[in-house]
Amino acid sequence: MSSAKPFNKVTVFGAGGTNIGHHLVKALLSRPGIFTVSIIARKSSKSTFASEAKVHYIEDELPHERLVEVLRGQDVLVSAIGFGAIQLETKLIDAAIEAKVRRFLPSEYGVNNTYQAARDLCPVFDAKGAIVDLLKEKELEGLTWTSIPTGLWLDWALNPDIAFANINLRTHTASVWAKGDHKLSWTTLPWAAEGIVQIILAGEVSANKVVPIRAFEASQNEIIQILESVQKVKYRVTNIDPDSVIPESQKIWREEKKGPAALTLVKAGFFLGGYGSNLVDEGIVPTGNEYLTLSPLSVQDIVREATRLWG
Ligand SMILES: NC(=O)c1ccc[n+]([C@@H]2O[C@H](COP(=O)([O-])OP(=O)(O)OC[C@H]3O[C@@H](n4cnc5c(N)ncnc54)[C@H](OP(=O)(O)O)[C@@H]3O)[C@@H](O)[C@H]2O)c1
């Protein structure tokens, strides 16, 4: 048992929208006896936030002095910023160090971005990996960190407006990467958020480590098969050829820095073997599931709920 003081005061940056930051705040607020929850939001934010959390609105440029002011006395700063703005985490880290925040969680929540093959594949993974490198460099300045890959969120990916897995449950169409048989790790938004909070509760054991959490492994083909049996319809499936799409997207990214090319490479990283998206079989570090008290997730239940919502 660690003798270190538990983490009680937690600030979330990137709590807007409906994705992981929103769910993290919810999971933290569900333990009012343990956590006092604050949010840092940009003044331009259009998001609404739970009234039980203290919200600090600060200038969009995230001025250092103001960040330090609102972070003083906080134990943990969790970043849930969208992937397009990962670079801003350098400002959060500098301010957290000066404010003597004890733990920083970068906005990871996907694959293990310290995996070199993933970093070489995709600029988003590389940018996130560079943040972990920076955190390692800053350890001597007193800030500890925990990076938490959560696999892909199946509930989010099945929303047909997102169709991140290129599986559309409204049009009954899918495009699978290669043969569609790579089993990657999955969670859902609420499960991942609860897991992240339980890793925060685990305290010192996760200091300065990548601690992946995962609920189950499944391939694109398996998800399609479950959808077919739930919806009683045959999907029209095409295949994406990684040997042409990856070099083409990398070229577009190198020459034009276009977001859709980066996103295609994120998908390649999740849906193909070799980039660490199976956090168990391809894991380069042990998972942190042993610290969780979460019930297992049923992929069938998630698919049924998605078809009820959007089918
Ligand atoms: N595993 C998965 O399936 C999966 C899926 C999607 C994303 N992710 C990862 O999860 C992390 C969070 O992504 P997300 O989709 O949850 O985030 P998001 O909804 O895109 O963004 C979260 C919040 O970050 C704030 N934000 C966005 N851009 C910003 C900027 N330029 N400057 C300052 N604040 C900004 C916004 O707050 P306001 O609206 O209040 O301004 C926004 O609501 C990322 O690292 C992403 O790569 C994982």
The ligand as an SDF file (V2000), in Angstrom:
LIG
                    3D

 48 52  0  0  0  0  0  0  0  0999 V2000
  -10.2090    5.7180  -28.7140 N   0  0  0  0  0  0  0  0  0  0  0  0
  -11.0470    6.3240  -29.4970 C   0  0  0  0  0  0  0  0  0  0  0  0
  -11.9730    5.6960  -30.0480 O   0  0  0  0  0  0  0  0  0  0  0  0
  -10.9400    7.7920  -29.7350 C   0  0  0  0  0  0  0  0  0  0  0  0
  -11.8800    8.4270  -30.5280 C   0  0  0  0  0  0  0  0  0  0  0  0
  -11.7880    9.8100  -30.6770 C   0  0  0  0  0  0  0  0  0  0  0  0
  -10.7660   10.5020  -30.0600 C   0  0  0  0  0  0  0  0  0  0  0  0
   -9.8530    9.8310  -29.3300 N   0  0  0  0  0  0  0  0  0  0  0  0
   -8.7570   10.5620  -28.6520 C   0  0  0  0  0  0  0  0  0  0  0  0
   -9.2800   11.0680  -27.4340 O   0  0  0  0  0  0  0  0  0  0  0  0
   -8.7300   12.3610  -27.1780 C   0  0  0  0  0  0  0  0  0  0  0  0
   -9.8510   13.3600  -27.0200 C   0  0  0  0  0  0  0  0  0  0  0  0
  -10.5880   13.3740  -28.2140 O   0  0  0  0  0  0  0  0  0  0  0  0
  -12.1090   13.7580  -28.2040 P   0  0  0  0  0  0  0  0  0  0  0  0
  -12.6740   13.3240  -29.5040 O   0  0  0  0  0  0  0  0  0  0  0  0
  -12.7040   13.2800  -26.9230 O   0  0  0  0  0  0  0  0  0  0  0  0
  -11.9640   15.3220  -28.1400 O   0  0  0  0  0  0  0  0  0  0  0  0
  -12.8410   16.4380  -28.8640 P   0  0  0  0  0  0  0  0  0  0  0  0
  -14.2630   16.1260  -28.5860 O   0  0  0  0  0  0  0  0  0  0  0  0
  -12.3710   16.6010  -30.2560 O   0  0  0  0  0  0  0  0  0  0  0  0
  -12.3380   17.7000  -28.0640 O   0  0  0  0  0  0  0  0  0  0  0  0
  -12.5210   17.7880  -26.6440 C   0  0  0  0  0  0  0  0  0  0  0  0
  -12.5190   19.2260  -26.2310 C   0  0  0  0  0  0  0  0  0  0  0  0
  -11.2070   19.7680  -26.3910 O   0  0  0  0  0  0  0  0  0  0  0  0
  -11.3480   21.1540  -26.5610 C   0  0  0  0  0  0  0  0  0  0  0  0
  -10.5650   21.5740  -27.7280 N   0  0  0  0  0  0  0  0  0  0  0  0
  -10.6390   21.1300  -28.9730 C   0  0  0  0  0  0  0  0  0  0  0  0
   -9.7750   21.8010  -29.7740 N   0  0  0  0  0  0  0  0  0  0  0  0
   -9.1700   22.6790  -28.9960 C   0  0  0  0  0  0  0  0  0  0  0  0
   -8.1950   23.6690  -29.2330 C   0  0  0  0  0  0  0  0  0  0  0  0
   -7.6800   23.8980  -30.4390 N   0  0  0  0  0  0  0  0  0  0  0  0
   -7.7800   24.3960  -28.1800 N   0  0  0  0  0  0  0  0  0  0  0  0
   -8.2980   24.1840  -26.9560 C   0  0  0  0  0  0  0  0  0  0  0  0
   -9.2540   23.2890  -26.6930 N   0  0  0  0  0  0  0  0  0  0  0  0
   -9.6700   22.5460  -27.6990 C   0  0  0  0  0  0  0  0  0  0  0  0
  -12.7960   21.4740  -26.8520 C   0  0  0  0  0  0  0  0  0  0  0  0
  -13.3850   22.0940  -25.7490 O   0  0  0  0  0  0  0  0  0  0  0  0
  -14.4780   23.2530  -25.9900 P   0  0  0  0  0  0  0  0  0  0  0  0
  -15.4690   22.7530  -26.9810 O   0  0  0  0  0  0  0  0  0  0  0  0
  -15.0650   23.4420  -24.6780 O   0  0  0  0  0  0  0  0  0  0  0  0
  -13.7320   24.4260  -26.4980 O   0  0  0  0  0  0  0  0  0  0  0  0
  -13.3850   20.1040  -27.0950 C   0  0  0  0  0  0  0  0  0  0  0  0
  -14.7270   19.9680  -26.7500 O   0  0  0  0  0  0  0  0  0  0  0  0
   -7.7980   12.6610  -28.3340 C   0  0  0  0  0  0  0  0  0  0  0  0
   -6.4980   12.3530  -27.9420 O   0  0  0  0  0  0  0  0  0  0  0  0
   -8.2590   11.7370  -29.4410 C   0  0  0  0  0  0  0  0  0  0  0  0
   -7.2310   11.3630  -30.3140 O   0  0  0  0  0  0  0  0  0  0  0  0
   -9.9220    8.5130  -29.1230 C   0  0  0  0  0  0  0  0  0  0  0  0
  1  2  1  0
  2  3  2  0
  2  4  1  0
  4  5  1  0
  4 48  2  0
  5  6  2  0
  6  7  1  0
  7  8  2  0
  8  9  1  0
  8 48  1  0
  9 10  1  0
  9 46  1  0
 10 11  1  0
 11 12  1  0
 11 44  1  0
 12 13  1  0
 13 14  1  0
 14 15  2  0
 14 16  1  0
 14 17  1  0
 17 18  1  0
 18 19  2  0
 18 20  1  0
 18 21  1  0
 21 22  1  0
 22 23  1  0
 23 24  1  0
 23 42  1  0
 24 25  1  0
 25 26  1  0
 25 36  1  0
 26 27  1  0
 26 35  1  0
 27 28  2  0
 28 29  1  0
 29 30  1  0
 29 35  2  0
 30 31  1  0
 30 32  2  0
 32 33  1  0
 33 34  2  0
 34 35  1  0
 36 37  1  0
 36 42  1  0
 37 38  1  0
 38 39  2  0
 38 40  1  0
 38 41  1  0
 42 43  1  0
 44 45  1  0
 44 46  1  0
 46 47  1  0
M  CHG  2   8   1  16  -1
M  END
$$$$
